[in-house]
Amino acid sequence: MMRLIFAGLLLLPGLVRADVTCAEMQAAMRVPPPPSGVSDDPGGPLGCSRDALQMFVLNETALAEAVSVTDLSELHGVWLGDLVLQYLLGVTVPGQEMLVFGPGKEPGTLAVTQYWMKAVAPPANSFWTEDGTYLGVAAEAMLERDKDGAFNVAQYGDAIRYGSVQLEHERSYDLAIKAQLNHFELGFDLRLAGDVLVLEGALRDPGTRDPMEYARTYTRIAPGAAELALATIATFELSQSRNFDCLTHQISDGAGPLIDAVGADGIAGLRDLILRLIANGMRRERLAEALGDIDDDAERDRLRQELGDAIESYLAITSAPEARALTTRVAHNANLFCPELP
C-alpha cells in the first residue's frame, strides 16, 4: 500500500524545485542514501532521485540488514518514524509517529507508548499540560514475544490503551491517521539495524478487516529531543513540515544550526524558557475560557485578577535579559535551521 502511495506522489504536479539538494535534505533528516547509491536529481521533488525519495518513506537499507534482538533492552529508548515524504511534499498535513520503549511490568515484557507528534492542536484540544508534558498519545501497550519470536500484546492485565485526544483537525483524517498507527492489534516483528528500528506487521483493512502486510522504520533519538523540537516550533510559530524532524535530530545530536544559534549550553535554557511559556499560555487560555462561562460577579473578578497575574508573569518571563537574548538568537536564525521546502 505504501509503495502505491509513493508512486502516486511522483506524479503530482508543482512539487519540483531545483534549489534544494537531496544531500541537504538527507543530512538534515538523517536519511541515508538509497541502496542504489544515486540520490541527486535536481529536477526531482526535494532534489532527490526516485530511489532516494523512497528512503523518506522507509529505510530500505535497514529493512534488508536488520536482525532480531536477543535482549529486549536493546529496544529501550525513543524512536522517531521515518515516514515523512507525504508531508514534506505538502500532500498531507505534518505529523510524525514516535515510539518509546521501556521495560515491562513482568520479566520478558516490553512497554511501548506511541505518540503522534503534532505542533498545532485541533480546536478545543491541547497537546500540552501546564507542566510541559506532551499529550499526543495514540496508544500504550505491554508487549511479549510468542514462541515464534513475534511481538504481541501481553495476555495478562490491560489490553491496548488508546489515547483519548483527537490527533488531527478533521475527523476523517484523524481516523485515517489512527488506522495508520494501528500497529499493535496483530502480531509484528521488531528488528534492529544499528540505530534504526524495523517494524514489520499487518494492518487490517477498515472495511474488510483483511490483514495487509507492511513495514515501517524508525531512527533512534535522545529522550526529550522530539518534544523540545515540537515545543520550539509551536512557541516560535515555525513550520513543522520544514523543521520538526530536522530540529529533533539537531537537539538529539547536540550539533547543528539550532545548537550554533543558542550556544553549547543554550539548549537547557531554551527548554526551560519554552516550558515556562507553554505553562503560562495554558494558564491564560484556561482562565480566559473560564471567564466566558462564569456568571457570578465575585468569581469573575477573581478570575480577572488571576488572568492579570498570568499576563504580568508572561511579561516578566519574556522581558528577562537572558530570555530576550535567547529568543532573539532563535528568531533571527530560524530561517537557517533547516532546508527550505517546496
Secondary structure, DSSP 4 states (H G I P E B T S, - for coil): -HHHHHHHHTT-TT---SSS-HHHHHHHHTPPPPTT---B-TTSGGGB-HHHHHTTT--HHHHHH-EE-SSGGGG-EEEEE---HHHHTTSS---EEEEEEEE-SSTTEEEEEEEEE-SSPPTT--SB-TT--B--EEEEEEEEE-TTS-EEE-SSS---EE--S--SSSHHHHHHHHHHT--SSS-BEEEEETTEEEEEEEEE-TTT--EEEEEEEEEEE-TTHHHHHHHHHHHHT--HHHHHHHHHHHHHHT-SHHHHHH-TTHHHHHHHHHHHHHHHHHHHHHHHHHHHH---HHHHHHHHHHHHHHHHHHHHHHHSHHHHHHHHHHHHHGGGSSPPP-
